[in-house]
């Protein structure tokens, strides 16, 4: 399959400071790529180069086969872009702003009407269509920014912190929207929210100091965590918490335990070389033998946040 974005040796320097350092990767339709890194890692600069807002110092990139430097207009026609902060014209209303974007994207006739109606409905903008944008909440401003990015139904969608400022329900809606569009598009999400990557991304690239440190699926990255296949017990009765914790810690396959009293959880990490299924069986058997009621008993898939810190040397996203 021909890549929708192809990046080769992409580099950006400001004086003696290298922000993006010789990045090379490609991605295809059907992928939702999470582009991760600590603050200052070069995420937004990379996105700005791919979208043509910043010129690279060296290297090249193409969108759907169109070089971003030599065939920039054709490349931009294939792109939808939600930049960080989603700048909009504050004196406009969402309706006039989206009509303006439709003009720029050369949408006309029935297709224009259909696309405007679809994005307004999908992003629930009806209640604020005729308010000036500067009076909107941060969440609504973000939704207006996302609406302009998808209005022309682009093949490639680049989103910089797409759920920034949204409440939990709005985040859920945006993630559903991303999933619904992902089958025949390439969607790239630059984010520091690891939960978002786990929720919607099929692939994750982690960068730091402008260089790629990891490139894999979120599930396989999380499997590198020491919590991969750890056994987590959620205790039903706070009064039995200490007794359950002590008993789990004495099981032969358990190396150590971690507790979260606020949520009444005990996490048992197996000894090196131990069979995690055996640990789960031992814990389950213990609960049955002691007659302890538990609200939950499960194997963890791993923790992406821990792997992120390991890979980036402890830097925060």
C-alpha positions in Angstrom: 0.0 0.0 0.0 1.3 3.4 -1.0 2.0 5.6 2.1 -0.1 8.6 2.6 2.6 10.4 4.5 6.3 9.7 3.8 9.0 11.5 5.7 12.7 11.1 4.9 15.5 12.7 6.9 13.2 15.6 8.1 15.2 18.1 10.1 14.5 21.5 11.6 17.1 23.8 13.1 16.8 27.2 14.7 20.4 28.6 14.7 22.5 26.0 16.5 19.4 24.3 18.1 18.1 21.2 16.4 14.4 20.7 17.1 13.7 17.8 14.7 16.6 15.6 14.0 16.6 13.4 10.8 13.1 11.9 11.2 12.1 9.1 8.8 8.9 7.2 8.8 5.8 6.6 6.7 2.2 5.7 7.4 -0.8 4.6 5.3 -4.6 4.7 5.1 -6.4 3.0 8.0 -3.8 3.9 10.6 -4.5 6.2 13.6 -1.0 7.2 14.5 -0.3 8.7 18.0 2.7 11.0 17.8 4.1 11.2 21.4 6.9 13.0 23.2 7.7 15.2 26.1 7.2 18.9 25.9 9.8 20.3 23.5 10.3 16.9 21.8 9.6 18.3 18.3 6.0 17.0 17.9 4.3 20.2 16.9 7.3 21.3 14.7 7.1 18.0 12.8 3.4 18.5 12.2 3.9 22.1 11.1 6.5 20.9 8.5 4.3 18.2 7.2 1.4 20.6 6.8 3.6 23.3 5.1 3.4 25.9 7.9 7.2 25.6 8.6 9.9 24.9 6.1 12.3 22.1 6.9 16.0 22.8 7.2 16.7 19.6 5.3 15.0 16.3 4.3 11.6 16.0 2.7 8.0 14.9 3.2 5.2 14.0 0.9 1.4 13.8 1.4 -0.5 11.4 -0.9 2.5 11.5 -3.2 2.8 15.3 -3.3 6.0 16.8 -2.1 5.3 19.5 0.6 7.9 21.8 -0.9 7.6 21.4 -4.6 3.9 20.5 -4.8 2.6 22.3 -1.7 -0.9 23.2 -2.9 -1.8 19.7 -4.0 -0.4 18.3 -0.7 -2.6 20.7 1.3 -5.7 19.8 -0.6 -5.3 16.3 0.8 -4.8 17.5 4.4 -7.1 18.5 7.2 -5.2 20.2 10.1 -6.2 21.1 13.6 -3.3 23.1 15.1 -2.6 23.4 18.8 -5.0 26.0 20.2 -7.2 25.8 17.0 -7.0 29.5 16.1 -10.2 30.9 14.7 -11.3 34.4 13.8 -12.9 35.5 17.1 -15.3 38.1 15.5 -16.9 35.4 13.3 -19.6 33.0 14.2 -19.1 29.3 13.7 -21.5 29.5 10.8 -19.7 32.3 9.0 -16.3 30.7 9.8 -17.3 27.4 8.3 -18.8 29.1 5.3 -15.4 30.9 4.9 -13.5 27.6 5.1 -15.9 26.1 2.6 -15.0 28.9 0.2 -11.3 28.3 0.7 -11.7 24.6 0.2 -13.7 25.4 -3.0 -16.7 23.4 -1.9 -19.9 24.3 -3.8 -23.4 23.1 -4.6 -24.9 20.1 -3.0 -21.5 18.8 -1.7 -21.0 22.1 0.2 -24.4 21.9 1.8 -24.0 18.3 2.7 -20.6 18.7 4.3 -21.6 21.7 6.3 -24.7 20.0 7.6 -22.7 16.8 8.4 -19.9 18.5 10.4 -22.3 20.8 12.3 -24.4 17.8 13.3 -21.4 15.5 14.1 -19.7 18.1 16.4 -23.0 19.3 17.9 -22.4 22.9 16.9 -26.1 23.8 16.4 -26.6 25.6 19.8 -23.7 28.1 19.1 -23.8 28.5 15.3 -24.7 32.2 15.5 -22.6 33.2 18.5 -19.3 35.0 18.0 -16.4 32.6 18.4 -14.8 34.7 21.1 -17.8 34.2 23.4 -17.6 30.4 23.1 -16.2 28.0 25.8 -12.8 26.4 25.2 -14.5 23.1 24.4 -16.8 24.7 21.7 -13.9 26.6 20.2 -12.0 23.3 19.9 -15.0 21.7 18.2 -15.2 24.5 15.7 -11.5 24.0 15.0 -12.1 20.3 14.4 -15.0 21.1 12.2 -12.9 23.2 9.8 -10.3 20.4 9.7 -12.7 17.8 8.5 -15.1 19.9 6.4 -13.6 19.0 3.0 -13.4 15.3 4.0 -9.6 15.0 3.7 -7.7 11.8 3.1 -5.1 12.8 5.7 -6.1 14.4 9.1 -3.5 15.8 11.4 -4.8 16.7 14.9 -2.6 18.5 17.5 -4.2 17.8 20.9 -7.7 17.2 19.5 -9.5 16.9 22.9 -7.7 19.7 24.7 -10.3 21.6 26.7 -13.1 19.1 26.3 -15.1 17.5 29.1 -15.2 13.7 29.4 -18.4 13.3 27.4 -17.0 15.5 24.6 -13.7 13.6 24.6 -15.7 10.4 24.1 -17.6 11.9 21.2 -14.4 13.1 19.5 -12.8 9.7 19.9 -15.8 8.0 18.4 -15.6 10.5 15.5 -11.9 9.6 15.0 -12.7 5.9 15.0 -15.6 6.3 12.5 -13.3 8.2 10.1 -10.3 5.9 10.4 -11.1 3.1 8.0 -10.1 4.9 4.8 -8.1 7.8 6.1 -4.7 8.4 7.8 -5.2 10.2 11.1 -2.2 11.5 13.0 -2.7 12.7 16.6 -0.1 14.6 18.3 -0.9 14.4 22.0 0.5 14.2 25.5 -2.6 12.3 26.8 -1.5 8.7 26.8 -5.1 7.6 27.6 -6.0 9.0 24.2 -3.4 6.9 22.4 -4.6 3.7 24.1 -8.2 4.6 23.3 -8.0 5.3 19.6 -4.5 4.7 18.1 -3.4 1.7 16.2 0.3 2.8 16.2 2.4 5.0 18.4 5.7 6.8 17.6 7.6 8.2 20.6 10.1 11.0 20.0 12.4 12.9 22.3 14.9 15.6 21.4 13.6 15.4 17.8 14.5 11.7 17.4 12.3 8.6 17.1 12.8 6.3 20.2 10.0 3.8 19.6 7.5 2.9 16.9 5.0 0.1 17.6 1.4 -0.5 18.5 0.2 0.9 21.9 -0.5 -2.7 23.1 3.0 -4.0 22.3 4.6 -0.9 23.8 2.5 -1.4 27.0 3.6 -5.0 27.1 7.1 -3.8 27.8 5.9 -2.5 31.2 6.7 -4.4 34.4 3.0 -4.3 35.0 2.3 -6.5 31.9 0.3 -9.4 33.2 0.5 -8.3 36.8 -2.6 -9.4 38.8 -4.8 -6.6 40.1 -7.3 -7.3 42.8 -10.1 -4.9 43.8 -11.3 -5.6 47.3 -15.0 -5.2 48.1 -14.6 -4.6 51.9 -12.2 -2.0 53.2 -12.1 -3.9 56.5 -10.4 -6.9 54.9 -8.0 -4.9 52.8 -4.9 -5.4 55.0 -5.5 -9.1 55.4 -6.0 -9.7 51.7 -2.8 -7.6 51.0 -0.7 -9.6 53.5 -1.9 -13.0 52.2 -1.3 -12.1 48.5 2.2 -11.0 49.4 3.0 -14.4 50.8 2.1 -16.3 47.6 5.1 -18.3 46.2 5.0 -16.6 42.8 4.6 -13.1 44.0 7.7 -10.9 44.0 6.1 -7.8 45.5 2.8 -5.9 45.8 1.6 -2.4 45.3 -1.5 -0.9 46.9 -4.0 1.9 46.2 -6.1 2.3 49.3 -8.3 5.0 47.8 -9.5 2.5 45.1 -9.1 -0.6 47.3 -6.7 -2.2 44.8 -3.8 -4.5 45.3 -1.4 -5.2 42.4 0.7 -8.4 42.6 3.9 -8.5 40.4 5.2 -12.0 39.7 8.8 -13.1 40.4 11.1 -13.2 37.4 10.4 -16.3 35.4 7.1 -17.0 37.1 4.1 -17.9 35.1 1.6 -15.0 35.3 -1.3 -17.4 34.7 -0.1 -19.3 37.7 -0.1 -16.1 39.8 -3.6 -15.4 38.7 -4.7 -18.9 39.7 -3.0 -18.7 43.1 -4.7 -15.3 43.9 -8.1 -16.6 42.7 -7.7 -19.8 44.8 -6.7 -17.8 47.8 -9.8 -15.6 47.5 -12.0 -18.7 47.3 -10.3 -20.5 50.2 -10.5 -17.5 52.5 -14.0 -16.6 51.5 -13.1 -13.1 50.6 -15.4 -11.2 48.2 -13.6 -9.2 45.6 -15.0 -6.6 43.2 -12.5 -7.3 40.5 -9.7 -9.7 39.6 -7.8 -9.2 36.3 -4.4 -9.4 34.5 -3.1 -6.0 33.6 -2.2 -5.4 29.9 0.7 -3.1 31.0 1.0 0.7 31.5 1.9 2.9 28.6 2.8 5.8 30.9 5.5 3.7 32.6 7.0 2.6 29.2 6.9 6.2 28.0 8.9 7.4 31.0 11.4 4.6 30.6 11.9 5.3 26.9 12.2 9.1 27.3 14.4 9.0 30.4 11.7 10.0 32.8 10.5 13.1 30.9 6.9 14.1 31.3 4.5 14.0 28.3 
